[in-house]
Amino acid sequence: MPSIVEPNLSDLDFWAKPQEDRDALFAALRTAEDPVFCPRQDGPGFYALTRYEQVAEASRHPDVFSSEPTAVSLVDPPPSIREYSGSMISLDDPRHARLRRIVSRSFTPRMIQKFADDVSALAARIVDDLAERGPCDFVTHVATPMPLQIICALMGIPASAYDDVIDATNAILAIGDPDHVSSDGKSREEVLGEKFSILDELMTDLGRLRREKPADDLVTALLHANVDGEALTEAELRRFFSLLVVAGNETTRNALSHGIALFTANPGQRSLLLADLEKCLPGAVEEVVRYATPVTWMRRTLTRNYTLNGHTYRTGDRVILYYNSANRDESVFKEPHTFDITRSPNPHVGFGAPGPHFCLGAHLARREVTVLLRELFTRLPDIHATAEPVRQRASFINGVKSLPCAF
């Protein structure tokens, strides 16, 4: 018989609890002999995969653990939302492989190098502004500008659209947060539809412009991408654009914010990092991603009966891959609740577990976090949080809304 979870993992009140409380529940779930089932009042329940080996195995078998009809929602999205959000993150092969192949070819070495240079220059400007401004909100003035401006530059989005992009990504990923609830009583689906349509219209306008005036940006490359005679359709291009803008902004922003909070709470690790920045920084970035796990979970739906850890899951069952729990699995990570920048090996699943859905932007995210932390700790080595981070009320992402800092 399945173990029933209480409190329910779909309850946002649970995700608002302190880290220690959430960690304690997941630690207990990892020891459960029976499969963990989470009922829901407003729809079908789901099974929670909380162990590292469970998450890894499900990720290695996408033919069984399907990303369709969605990988990012506990409920099946209505057609009005699926029209916008059906990107390759919620597709299986062969459609997923085709899209990934076309998109990957657009990230040419020349383009990657161009934006690598842009990351370094932007990090310097951000820290210049921070040094002049003084104590401020780290999320607003440091963590947000880095990924926002890099992704927008990558796609050719004008600066005039930055506010709309951030507002849309916040609402899409933290729809249950009071700060992102519609003031006029609109439903969750209506709000999501509006935010996705903003990004959709932005991509449509950019596409029209780049057909007339090609530029050295990713939109132009994607418009002209052709792999074995295949190119992106208009709908595929819009959906990938939404995915890249949302995922590219939120994941890096939250990793950076958690990073400063973690180094504030662990002064010994800060001292270790500052003693040899170049040697320790790569490990520090990986440990920040493991410990914070910016993307908490992904959903999969069973395409056929499958036995995992002695339990047979049935066709149509929904399972949630809890990356946050896998990254705390005691059987894989020694002292997993300790923030340790020297941890080696560190096979975390902060960018997803190995498999076809491993994060396409992991390399860019690592570079952004690395370069900005290097700039911060080189020029403002005592930068620290002056209060606890204010977290987003969400389960899908481990988001930070605000984090006051000083130096």
ROVEX-441036 format. One line per field, with one value per residue (C-alpha): residue number from 1; residue in three letters; x, y, z; chain. Coordinates in nm, 4 decimals. Each point is the difference from the previous one (the first is absolute). Layout:
ketor <- [NUM, ...]
seke <- [ALA, ...]
X <- [X, ...]
Y <- [Y, ...]
Z <- [Z, ...]
bake <- [A, ...]
//
This chain:
ketor <- [1, 2, 3, 4, 5, 6, 7, 8, 9, 10, 11, 12, 13, 14, 15, 16, 17, 18, 19, 20, 21, 22, 23, 24, 25, 26, 27, 28, 29, 30, 31, 32, 33, 34, 35, 36, 37, 38, 39, 40, 41, 42, 43, 44, 45, 46, 47, 48, 49, 50, 51, 52, 53, 54, 55, 56, 57, 58, 59, 60, 61, 62, 63, 64, 65, 66, 67, 68, 69, 70, 71, 72, 73, 74, 75, 76, 77, 78, 79, 80, 81, 82, 83, 84, 85, 86, 87, 88, 89, 90, 91, 92, 93, 94, 95, 96, 97, 98, 99, 100, 101, 102, 103, 104, 105, 106, 107, 108, 109, 110, 111, 112, 113, 114, 115, 116, 117, 118, 119, 120, 121, 122, 123, 124, 125, 126, 127, 128, 129, 130, 131, 132, 133, 134, 135, 136, 137, 138, 139, 140, 141, 142, 143, 144, 145, 146, 147, 148, 149, 150, 151, 152, 153, 154, 155, 156, 157, 158, 159, 160, 161, 162, 163, 164, 165, 166, 167, 168, 169, 170, 171, 172, 173, 174, 175, 176, 177, 178, 179, 180, 181, 182, 183, 184, 185, 186, 187, 188, 189, 190, 191, 192, 193, 194, 195, 196, 197, 198, 199, 200, 201, 202, 203, 204, 205, 206, 207, 208, 209, 210, 211, 212, 213, 214, 215, 216, 217, 218, 219, 220, 221, 222, 223, 224, 225, 226, 227, 228, 229, 230, 231, 232, 233, 234, 235, 236, 237, 238, 239, 240, 241, 242, 243, 244, 245, 246, 247, 248, 249, 250, 251, 252, 253, 254, 255, 256, 257, 258, 259, 260, 261, 262, 263, 264, 265, 266, 267, 268, 269, 270, 271, 272, 273, 274, 275, 276, 277, 278, 279, 280, 281, 282, 283, 284, 285, 286, 287, 288, 289, 290, 291, 292, 293, 294, 295, 296, 297, 298, 299, 300, 301, 302, 303, 304, 305, 306, 307, 308, 309, 310, 311, 312, 313, 314, 315, 316, 317, 318, 319, 320, 321, 322, 323, 324, 325, 326, 327, 328, 329, 330, 331, 332, 333, 334, 335, 336, 337, 338, 339, 340, 341, 342, 343, 344, 345, 346, 347, 348, 349, 350, 351, 352, 353, 354, 355, 356, 357, 358, 359, 360, 361, 362, 363, 364, 365, 366, 367, 368, 369, 370, 371, 372, 373, 374, 375, 376, 377, 378, 379, 380, 381, 382, 383, 384, 385, 386, 387, 388, 389, 390, 391, 392, 393, 394, 395, 396, 397, 398, 399, 400, 401, 402, 403, 404, 405, 406, 407]
seke <- [MET, PRO, SER, ILE, VAL, GLU, PRO, ASN, LEU, SER, ASP, LEU, ASP, PHE, TRP, ALA, LYS, PRO, GLN, GLU, ASP, ARG, ASP, ALA, LEU, PHE, ALA, ALA, LEU, ARG, THR, ALA, GLU, ASP, PRO, VAL, PHE, CYS, PRO, ARG, GLN, ASP, GLY, PRO, GLY, PHE, TYR, ALA, LEU, THR, ARG, TYR, GLU, GLN, VAL, ALA, GLU, ALA, SER, ARG, HIS, PRO, ASP, VAL, PHE, SER, SER, GLU, PRO, THR, ALA, VAL, SER, LEU, VAL, ASP, PRO, PRO, PRO, SER, ILE, ARG, GLU, TYR, SER, GLY, SER, MET, ILE, SER, LEU, ASP, ASP, PRO, ARG, HIS, ALA, ARG, LEU, ARG, ARG, ILE, VAL, SER, ARG, SER, PHE, THR, PRO, ARG, MET, ILE, GLN, LYS, PHE, ALA, ASP, ASP, VAL, SER, ALA, LEU, ALA, ALA, ARG, ILE, VAL, ASP, ASP, LEU, ALA, GLU, ARG, GLY, PRO, CYS, ASP, PHE, VAL, THR, HIS, VAL, ALA, THR, PRO, MET, PRO, LEU, GLN, ILE, ILE, CYS, ALA, LEU, MET, GLY, ILE, PRO, ALA, SER, ALA, TYR, ASP, ASP, VAL, ILE, ASP, ALA, THR, ASN, ALA, ILE, LEU, ALA, ILE, GLY, ASP, PRO, ASP, HIS, VAL, SER, SER, ASP, GLY, LYS, SER, ARG, GLU, GLU, VAL, LEU, GLY, GLU, LYS, PHE, SER, ILE, LEU, ASP, GLU, LEU, MET, THR, ASP, LEU, GLY, ARG, LEU, ARG, ARG, GLU, LYS, PRO, ALA, ASP, ASP, LEU, VAL, THR, ALA, LEU, LEU, HIS, ALA, ASN, VAL, ASP, GLY, GLU, ALA, LEU, THR, GLU, ALA, GLU, LEU, ARG, ARG, PHE, PHE, SER, LEU, LEU, VAL, VAL, ALA, GLY, ASN, GLU, THR, THR, ARG, ASN, ALA, LEU, SER, HIS, GLY, ILE, ALA, LEU, PHE, THR, ALA, ASN, PRO, GLY, GLN, ARG, SER, LEU, LEU, LEU, ALA, ASP, LEU, GLU, LYS, CYS, LEU, PRO, GLY, ALA, VAL, GLU, GLU, VAL, VAL, ARG, TYR, ALA, THR, PRO, VAL, THR, TRP, MET, ARG, ARG, THR, LEU, THR, ARG, ASN, TYR, THR, LEU, ASN, GLY, HIS, THR, TYR, ARG, THR, GLY, ASP, ARG, VAL, ILE, LEU, TYR, TYR, ASN, SER, ALA, ASN, ARG, ASP, GLU, SER, VAL, PHE, LYS, GLU, PRO, HIS, THR, PHE, ASP, ILE, THR, ARG, SER, PRO, ASN, PRO, HIS, VAL, GLY, PHE, GLY, ALA, PRO, GLY, PRO, HIS, PHE, CYS, LEU, GLY, ALA, HIS, LEU, ALA, ARG, ARG, GLU, VAL, THR, VAL, LEU, LEU, ARG, GLU, LEU, PHE, THR, ARG, LEU, PRO, ASP, ILE, HIS, ALA, THR, ALA, GLU, PRO, VAL, ARG, GLN, ARG, ALA, SER, PHE, ILE, ASN, GLY, VAL, LYS, SER, LEU, PRO, CYS, ALA, PHE]
X <- [0.0000, 0.1306, 0.1011, -0.2252, 0.1814, -0.1185, 0.0441, -0.0688, 0.2887, -0.2391, -0.0867, 0.1880, -0.0201, 0.2456, 0.2449, -0.0175, 0.1400, 0.3660, 0.2630, 0.0596, -0.3647, -0.0135, 0.3286, -0.1261, -0.3106, 0.1923, 0.2572, -0.2863, -0.1474, 0.3324, -0.0102, -0.3596, -0.0242, -0.3259, -0.0421, -0.0963, -0.3388, -0.1277, -0.3758, -0.1426, -0.3458, -0.0243, 0.1267, 0.1944, 0.2668, 0.3599, 0.2875, 0.3063, 0.3390, 0.2328, 0.3115, 0.2925, -0.0177, -0.3724, 0.0460, 0.2973, -0.1764, -0.3141, 0.2126, 0.1805, -0.3279, -0.1959, -0.1818, -0.1714, 0.0099, -0.1486, 0.0283, -0.3328, -0.2529, 0.2074, 0.3184, -0.0595, -0.3488, -0.1781, -0.3156, -0.0358, -0.0053, -0.3078, 0.0451, 0.0179, 0.3134, 0.1497, 0.0001, 0.2603, 0.1813, 0.0409, 0.3733, 0.2494, 0.0226, -0.3466, 0.0618, 0.1352, 0.2096, -0.0057, -0.1461, 0.2215, 0.3154, -0.0822, -0.0501, 0.3086, 0.2095, -0.1129, 0.0417, 0.3408, 0.1385, -0.0848, 0.2369, 0.3073, 0.3503, 0.0157, -0.3307, 0.0954, 0.3294, -0.1735, -0.2324, 0.2782, 0.1661, -0.3322, -0.0387, 0.3368, -0.0700, -0.3485, 0.1268, 0.2492, -0.2729, -0.2343, 0.2668, 0.0951, -0.3619, -0.0207, 0.3168, -0.1407, -0.3504, 0.0966, -0.2274, -0.3010, -0.2187, 0.2306, -0.2747, -0.1113, 0.3365, 0.2426, -0.1576, -0.2759, 0.2000, 0.2558, -0.2205, -0.2643, 0.2406, 0.1950, -0.3100, -0.1504, 0.3251, 0.0192, -0.3502, 0.0162, -0.2686, 0.0093, 0.0600, -0.3465, -0.1501, 0.2037, -0.2720, -0.2616, 0.2327, 0.0741, -0.3658, -0.1007, 0.2649, -0.0823, -0.3695, 0.0490, 0.2291, -0.1444, -0.3680, -0.1004, 0.1955, -0.2180, 0.2174, -0.0946, -0.3732, -0.2255, -0.1538, -0.3183, -0.0847, 0.1186, 0.0573, 0.3415, -0.0565, -0.0988, 0.3099, 0.2277, -0.1612, 0.0552, 0.3667, 0.0774, -0.1732, 0.2278, 0.3066, -0.1706, -0.0658, 0.3550, 0.1387, -0.2388, 0.1155, 0.3653, -0.0433, -0.1580, 0.2807, 0.2804, -0.1401, 0.0233, 0.3248, 0.2089, 0.2315, 0.2685, -0.2389, -0.1655, -0.3387, 0.1617, 0.1920, -0.3140, -0.2008, 0.2580, 0.0918, -0.0301, 0.1111, -0.0413, -0.2660, -0.1911, -0.0642, -0.2031, -0.3635, -0.1374, -0.1710, 0.3157, 0.2063, -0.2429, -0.0120, 0.3775, 0.0301, -0.2330, 0.1932, 0.3381, -0.1142, -0.1762, 0.2543, 0.3015, -0.1036, -0.1404, 0.2516, 0.3127, -0.1575, -0.0967, 0.3339, 0.1832, -0.2332, 0.0252, 0.3765, 0.0398, -0.2362, 0.1970, 0.3389, -0.1445, -0.1307, 0.3260, 0.2896, 0.2500, -0.0877, 0.0350, 0.3496, 0.0890, -0.1212, 0.1812, 0.3257, 0.0227, -0.2806, 0.1018, 0.0558, -0.3180, -0.2478, -0.0987, -0.0789, -0.1800, -0.2319, -0.0876, -0.0677, -0.2225, -0.2054, -0.0190, -0.0875, -0.2507, -0.1421, -0.1680, -0.2378, -0.1608, -0.1797, -0.1201, -0.3029, -0.0127, -0.2977, 0.0280, -0.0524, -0.0125, 0.0295, 0.3502, 0.1600, 0.2259, 0.1445, -0.2329, -0.3205, -0.1859, -0.1213, -0.2927, -0.0670, -0.1232, 0.1461, 0.1532, 0.3375, 0.1936, 0.3811, 0.1077, 0.3470, 0.0254, -0.0377, 0.2348, 0.2619, -0.0295, 0.0109, 0.2248, 0.0904, 0.1664, 0.1134, 0.2006, -0.1509, -0.2477, -0.1411, 0.3439, 0.0989, 0.3481, 0.1695, 0.2733, -0.2544, 0.1403, -0.1478, -0.3166, -0.2373, -0.2934, -0.3145, -0.0422, -0.0197, -0.2030, 0.1207, 0.1968, -0.2254, -0.1478, -0.1567, 0.3212, -0.0046, 0.1071, 0.1091, 0.2059, 0.3297, -0.1226, -0.1481, 0.3252, 0.1966, -0.2282, 0.0123, 0.3761, 0.0866, -0.2246, 0.1129, 0.3625, -0.0596, -0.1862, 0.2457, 0.3024, -0.1190, -0.2435, 0.1252, -0.2088, -0.3342, -0.2632, -0.3721, -0.1328, -0.3212, -0.1496, -0.1089, -0.3692, -0.0993, -0.2625, -0.3109, 0.0483, 0.0850, 0.1390, 0.2858, 0.1983, -0.0321, 0.1282, -0.2064, 0.2303, 0.3289, 0.1443, 0.3785, 0.2847, 0.3778]
Y <- [0.0000, 0.3494, 0.2334, 0.3067, 0.3293, 0.2500, 0.2913, -0.0310, 0.1021, 0.1886, 0.2372, 0.3303, 0.0463, -0.2888, 0.1678, 0.3179, -0.1852, 0.0427, -0.1995, -0.2226, -0.1054, -0.0815, -0.1909, -0.2030, -0.1147, -0.0987, -0.1852, -0.2048, -0.0625, -0.1323, -0.2717, -0.1054, -0.3626, 0.0532, 0.2367, 0.3516, 0.1106, 0.3577, 0.0400, 0.3276, 0.1472, 0.1738, -0.2755, -0.3260, -0.0650, -0.0912, -0.2119, 0.1764, -0.1314, 0.1255, -0.2189, 0.0749, -0.3423, 0.0416, 0.3392, -0.1244, -0.3127, 0.1855, 0.2539, -0.2767, -0.1492, 0.2808, -0.2605, -0.1105, 0.3182, 0.2396, 0.3796, 0.0255, 0.1532, 0.2206, -0.0142, 0.3178, -0.0225, -0.2333, 0.0496, -0.0486, 0.3456, 0.0971, 0.0373, 0.3795, -0.0297, -0.2983, 0.2119, 0.2247, -0.2288, -0.3179, 0.0467, -0.2835, -0.0291, -0.1588, -0.2177, -0.3510, -0.1400, 0.0141, 0.3528, 0.0943, -0.1292, 0.1859, 0.3322, -0.0407, -0.0869, 0.3085, 0.2338, -0.1414, 0.0703, 0.3673, 0.0334, 0.0323, 0.0362, 0.3590, 0.0887, -0.1722, 0.1908, 0.3283, -0.0404, -0.1297, 0.3374, 0.1723, -0.1849, 0.1288, 0.3581, -0.0036, -0.1423, 0.2868, 0.2587, -0.1557, 0.0103, 0.3563, 0.1030, -0.1943, 0.1615, 0.3437, -0.0760, -0.1560, -0.2284, -0.1110, -0.2944, -0.2597, -0.1636, 0.3226, 0.1639, -0.2904, -0.3410, 0.1129, 0.2167, -0.2719, -0.2718, 0.2477, 0.2043, -0.2997, -0.1884, 0.3143, 0.0786, -0.3598, 0.0227, 0.3617, 0.1232, 0.3804, 0.1545, 0.1582, -0.3489, -0.1036, 0.0838, -0.1966, -0.3001, -0.0089, 0.0488, -0.2852, -0.2428, 0.0724, -0.0600, -0.3155, -0.1739, 0.1310, 0.0164, -0.0893, 0.2855, 0.2825, 0.2553, -0.1540, -0.0529, 0.1963, 0.2993, -0.0275, -0.3565, -0.1708, -0.3740, -0.1638, -0.1077, 0.3524, 0.1519, -0.2609, 0.0510, 0.3759, -0.0327, -0.2613, 0.2126, 0.2931, -0.2142, -0.1450, 0.3434, 0.1090, -0.2976, 0.0585, 0.3613, -0.0993, -0.2713, 0.2430, 0.2509, -0.2561, -0.1325, 0.3512, 0.0945, -0.3021, 0.0632, -0.1805, -0.1464, -0.3314, 0.0913, 0.0530, -0.3265, -0.1915, 0.1502, -0.1246, -0.3246, -0.2996, -0.3463, -0.2771, 0.2032, 0.0741, 0.3421, 0.1313, 0.0797, 0.3351, -0.1611, -0.1919, 0.3163, 0.1883, -0.2826, -0.0358, 0.3741, -0.0135, -0.2937, 0.1676, 0.3344, -0.1514, -0.2706, 0.2124, 0.2823, -0.1786, -0.2806, 0.2158, 0.2823, -0.2347, -0.1842, 0.3313, 0.1162, -0.3277, 0.0134, 0.3275, -0.1201, -0.3243, 0.1682, 0.2381, -0.2886, -0.1962, 0.2408, -0.2868, -0.0907, 0.3646, 0.0109, -0.3185, 0.1452, 0.3305, -0.1767, -0.1408, 0.1365, -0.1534, -0.3449, -0.0120, 0.1889, -0.2872, -0.2256, 0.2852, 0.0528, -0.3701, -0.0100, 0.3092, -0.1678, -0.3274, 0.1585, 0.2539, -0.2137, 0.2968, -0.2298, -0.2213, -0.2606, -0.1243, -0.2125, -0.3209, -0.2159, -0.3768, -0.1328, -0.3629, -0.2081, 0.0194, -0.1435, 0.2339, -0.0941, -0.2985, 0.1949, -0.0156, 0.3384, -0.0167, 0.1536, 0.3554, 0.0402, 0.3400, 0.0191, 0.3034, -0.0071, 0.1947, 0.1272, 0.1790, -0.3309, -0.1896, 0.2672, -0.0761, -0.3799, -0.1380, -0.3034, 0.2252, 0.3135, -0.0105, 0.2408, 0.1240, 0.2785, 0.1596, 0.2716, -0.1113, 0.1636, -0.2677, -0.2795, -0.2474, -0.1733, 0.2021, -0.1808, 0.2299, 0.0169, 0.3748, 0.0246, -0.3193, -0.3576, -0.1473, -0.0719, 0.1755, 0.2758, 0.1123, 0.3813, 0.1384, 0.3259, -0.1541, 0.1181, 0.3601, -0.0011, -0.1299, 0.2670, 0.2827, -0.1082, -0.0575, 0.3319, 0.2109, -0.1700, 0.0470, 0.3707, 0.0455, -0.1833, 0.1571, 0.3590, -0.0197, -0.3029, 0.0760, 0.0284, -0.1702, -0.0300, 0.2147, -0.1997, -0.3325, -0.0350, 0.0524, -0.3054, -0.0274, -0.1930, -0.2744, -0.3677, -0.0308, 0.2412, 0.0854, 0.3694, 0.3023, 0.3200, 0.2257, -0.0130, 0.3154, 0.0189, 0.2229, 0.0126]
Z <- [0.0000, -0.0828, 0.2803, 0.0120, 0.0494, 0.2569, -0.0469, -0.3694, -0.2226, -0.2266, 0.2850, -0.0367, 0.3777, 0.0286, -0.2377, 0.2060, 0.3026, 0.1040, -0.1872, 0.3030, 0.0159, -0.3689, 0.0161, 0.2969, -0.1867, -0.3114, 0.2122, 0.1460, -0.3450, -0.1301, 0.2672, -0.0724, -0.1075, -0.1870, -0.2961, 0.1038, -0.1326, 0.0258, -0.0436, -0.1278, 0.0547, -0.3365, -0.2264, -0.0314, 0.2599, -0.0709, 0.1238, 0.1440, -0.1155, 0.2718, -0.0208, -0.2259, -0.1640, -0.0717, -0.1631, -0.2023, -0.1241, -0.1006, -0.1879, -0.1880, -0.1252, -0.1688, -0.2087, 0.3234, 0.2088, -0.2527, 0.0050, -0.1789, 0.0419, 0.2338, 0.2041, 0.1975, 0.1500, 0.2392, -0.2061, -0.3733, -0.1593, -0.2012, -0.3774, 0.0351, 0.2139, -0.1837, -0.3155, 0.1623, 0.2423, -0.2052, -0.0454, -0.0326, 0.3798, -0.0184, -0.3062, -0.0540, -0.2820, -0.2948, 0.0206, 0.2934, -0.1703, -0.3206, 0.1792, 0.2159, -0.3055, -0.1917, 0.2984, 0.0987, -0.3464, 0.0433, 0.2959, -0.2201, 0.1512, -0.1251, 0.1650, 0.3246, 0.0130, -0.0752, 0.2938, 0.2239, -0.0517, 0.0661, 0.3329, 0.1246, -0.1067, 0.1520, 0.3311, 0.0245, -0.0657, 0.2561, 0.2705, -0.1027, 0.0570, 0.3258, 0.1392, -0.0803, 0.1304, 0.3333, 0.2077, -0.2014, -0.0974, -0.1529, -0.2067, -0.1651, -0.0620, -0.0450, -0.0579, -0.2383, -0.2449, -0.0813, -0.1535, -0.1184, -0.2092, -0.1270, -0.1143, -0.1495, -0.1822, -0.1166, -0.1455, -0.1148, 0.2425, 0.0381, 0.3420, -0.0169, 0.0425, 0.3081, 0.2541, -0.1931, -0.0241, 0.3739, 0.0904, -0.2304, 0.1242, 0.3651, -0.0550, -0.2076, 0.2498, 0.3274, -0.0821, 0.3568, 0.1565, 0.1393, -0.1790, -0.3340, 0.0538, -0.2319, 0.1743, -0.2091, 0.0974, -0.3184, 0.0147, -0.0054, -0.3619, -0.1035, 0.1604, -0.1561, -0.3385, 0.0221, 0.1015, -0.2629, -0.2631, 0.0886, -0.0720, -0.3074, -0.1453, 0.0791, -0.1938, -0.2889, -0.0290, 0.0276, -0.2607, -0.2434, 0.0578, -0.0373, -0.3253, -0.1402, 0.1755, 0.1092, 0.2956, 0.1959, 0.2556, 0.0826, -0.1470, -0.3398, 0.0341, 0.0966, -0.2829, -0.2478, 0.1751, -0.2285, 0.1060, -0.2547, -0.1742, 0.3224, 0.1466, 0.2913, -0.0663, 0.1112, 0.3003, 0.0983, -0.0169, 0.2257, 0.2523, 0.0134, 0.0446, 0.3032, 0.1456, -0.0404, 0.1381, 0.3030, 0.0856, -0.0885, 0.2295, 0.3025, 0.0530, -0.0069, 0.1986, 0.2805, 0.0018, 0.0410, 0.2774, 0.1902, -0.0459, 0.1887, 0.2727, 0.0361, 0.0219, 0.2604, 0.2093, -0.0422, 0.0650, 0.0104, -0.3568, -0.1028, 0.1514, -0.1822, -0.3280, 0.0428, 0.0896, -0.3529, -0.2139, -0.3319, 0.1460, 0.2103, -0.2173, -0.2336, 0.2958, 0.1749, -0.2967, -0.0131, 0.3735, -0.0170, -0.2721, 0.1946, 0.3319, -0.1355, -0.2835, -0.1774, -0.1941, 0.2639, -0.2099, -0.3359, -0.0773, -0.2016, -0.1053, -0.0412, -0.3547, 0.1174, 0.3140, 0.1466, 0.3122, 0.1965, 0.3403, 0.0183, -0.0676, -0.3280, -0.1162, -0.2401, -0.3383, 0.0493, 0.3498, 0.0644, 0.1719, 0.1178, -0.0140, 0.3089, -0.0850, 0.3345, 0.1825, -0.2338, 0.0698, 0.3730, -0.0365, 0.2740, -0.2099, -0.2595, 0.1845, 0.3219, 0.2552, -0.2628, 0.2184, 0.0279, -0.2463, -0.1097, -0.2997, 0.0021, -0.0528, -0.2515, -0.1797, -0.0179, -0.2392, 0.0775, -0.2107, 0.0285, -0.3796, -0.0281, 0.0083, -0.2935, -0.2933, -0.3030, 0.2121, 0.1722, -0.0017, -0.3375, 0.1659, 0.2819, -0.1495, -0.0346, 0.3523, 0.1493, -0.1815, 0.1131, 0.3647, -0.0113, -0.1617, 0.2230, 0.3228, -0.1068, -0.0633, 0.3292, 0.2243, -0.1689, 0.0353, 0.2946, 0.1955, 0.3094, -0.1824, 0.2133, 0.0581, 0.2844, 0.0484, -0.0936, -0.3636, -0.0718, -0.1999, -0.2698, 0.0951, -0.2547, -0.0212, -0.3530, 0.0590, 0.3110, -0.0715, 0.1904, -0.0198, 0.1973, 0.1895, 0.1597, -0.0277, 0.1182, -0.0318]
bake <- [A, A, A, A, A, A, A, A, A, A, A, A, A, A, A, A, A, A, A, A, A, A, A, A, A, A, A, A, A, A, A, A, A, A, A, A, A, A, A, A, A, A, A, A, A, A, A, A, A, A, A, A, A, A, A, A, A, A, A, A, A, A, A, A, A, A, A, A, A, A, A, A, A, A, A, A, A, A, A, A, A, A, A, A, A, A, A, A, A, A, A, A, A, A, A, A, A, A, A, A, A, A, A, A, A, A, A, A, A, A, A, A, A, A, A, A, A, A, A, A, A, A, A, A, A, A, A, A, A, A, A, A, A, A, A, A, A, A, A, A, A, A, A, A, A, A, A, A, A, A, A, A, A, A, A, A, A, A, A, A, A, A, A, A, A, A, A, A, A, A, A, A, A, A, A, A, A, A, A, A, A, A, A, A, A, A, A, A, A, A, A, A, A, A, A, A, A, A, A, A, A, A, A, A, A, A, A, A, A, A, A, A, A, A, A, A, A, A, A, A, A, A, A, A, A, A, A, A, A, A, A, A, A, A, A, A, A, A, A, A, A, A, A, A, A, A, A, A, A, A, A, A, A, A, A, A, A, A, A, A, A, A, A, A, A, A, A, A, A, A, A, A, A, A, A, A, A, A, A, A, A, A, A, A, A, A, A, A, A, A, A, A, A, A, A, A, A, A, A, A, A, A, A, A, A, A, A, A, A, A, A, A, A, A, A, A, A, A, A, A, A, A, A, A, A, A, A, A, A, A, A, A, A, A, A, A, A, A, A, A, A, A, A, A, A, A, A, A, A, A, A, A, A, A, A, A, A, A, A, A, A, A, A, A, A, A, A, A, A, A, A, A, A, A, A, A, A, A, A, A, A, A, A, A, A, A, A, A, A, A, A, A, A, A, A, A, A, A, A, A, A, A, A, A, A, A, A]
//
